[in-house]
Amino acid sequence: MPGHSDIRELSRKDADTVKAGSVQVFTALISCIERSQAELIGVIEEKQKTTEKQAEGFIEDLQQEVTQLEKRISELKQLSHTEDHLLQNFTSINTEWRPTKDWTKVNVQQSSHVGTVRTAVSQLEKTLSQEMKQQLCDVEMKRIQQYEVDVTLDPDTAHPKLILSENGKQVSHGNVRKNLPDNTERFSRYNNVLGKQGFSSGRFYYEVHVGGKTGWDVGVARESIDRKCVNALSPNNGYWTIVLRNGNEYRATDPAVLLPVREKLQKVGVFVDYEEGLVAFYDVETRVHIYSFTGCSFTDKLFPFFSPCNNDRGRNSAPLIISPVTNGGF
């Protein structure tokens, strides 16, 4: 049992972690606001340059009109002193004179920038919301990755058609059913396997590489699950998992919640807080929260749970791989 000094040290370390995380989040949000502000100022300045350029063009055109008009006036003054052909030349001058623009309709539009600012603020709200979720999830993952445990697969629980690597870190489905003892721990109806290590308290976290597969199950299961009968993956039956079906259908078995996964998952992180009744799943590559089972009431020991599913004539032959955490901690 930890002493008072150990508890104080753990509390201080946890507080430092939270402070570091909060600094990271707020720094990112402030940076996001500053970028948006700079972009808005750039847009306003660009619009102002366009308006000024338009006005300068009108001024140049007007100056040309004035110059031509002054020239005509000068010619008229000269002709006014000439008696011969006065009427003919006057008519000619009036006929040749044509304004290049109808200046009564010329208008330089002044940008109020009200719509520009409103659009920028609206976009900033969306960007901040996305950035906040991303940063909070990143901080959250850094914290939970500190609870990494070394998970290895238990061959005594593996279905006879499963192939386990020698180091107990990979599992795939084979076509041949091996002749193995049908002990009580072994799954005999589904292509499942448990981790060797069970947990009845505290927090733990592990990651599984799931890339290259069209079907898989990953999560945790309670020790007392029935391994010989046909049971659906659900919390009522002792399973807290997410699954992939048909190559692109991600679901949480609660009992069957469709998950809005945008990019194909490559690595899944699984976090359990036994006392809090929480099982959470994360996309490790994009550092995005996928789904959480909350308010669970755990009484049994919990074990990491895996199923590579059927190899589907080679289309789903890639293994599930328990991967070491590479981004943990602050």
Salt bridges, closest charged atoms under 4 A:
GLU9 OE1 - ARG12 NH1 2.74
ASP14 OD1 - ARG143 NH2 2.54
ASP16 OD1 - LYS19 NZ 3.57
ASP61 OD2 - LYS101 NZ 3.56
GLU75 OE1 - ARG72 NH1 3.39
GLU96 OE1 - ARG72 NH1 3.60
ASP138 OD2 - LYS142 NZ 3.55
ASP138 OD1 - ARG287 NE 2.31
ASP150 OD1 - LYS169 NZ 2.43
ASP182 OD1 - LYS228 NZ 2.54
ASP217 OD1 - ARG245 NH1 2.82
ASP273 OD2 - ARG203 NE 2.96
ASP312 OD1 - ARG315 NH2 3.15
